[in-house]
Amino acid sequence: MRDELSQLLQALENELQAQGRWDSEPPPSAALRSTQPFAVDTLSFDQWLQWVLLPRLQDLLLRQLPLPTSCAIQPMAEEVYGDRDPEGKRIVMIVADIDVLLNRDADGLN
């Protein structure tokens, strides 16, 4: 399961880069301390994926810590990209796979 998650995180990173949605510079540290869901008040969704989701999940994998047992990022991705962003559909698909994987293993198999 951890290998599959690692592959999905790499796929998400690759897709963000391929679509030119990857920032070379991090946002201000204050932006990363947002308490709003998906940091909607300080980051774009692309930035949240890059600077919050990916590092947090990669850190959990690296340190062999328990993974989240509930994940619902797909609805936000669908809201952000919607029908007006055809390239965003690939990101939605990867995020959906991450949700399914983490939710599937909510019974403690991670």
Buried (B, 14 or more C-beta within 10 A) or exposed (E): EEEEBBEBBEBBBEBBEEBEBBEEEEBEEEBBEBEEEBBEEBBBBBBBBBBBBBEEBBEBBEEEEEBBBEBEBBEBBBEBBEEEEEEBEBBBBBBBBBBEBBEBBEEEEB
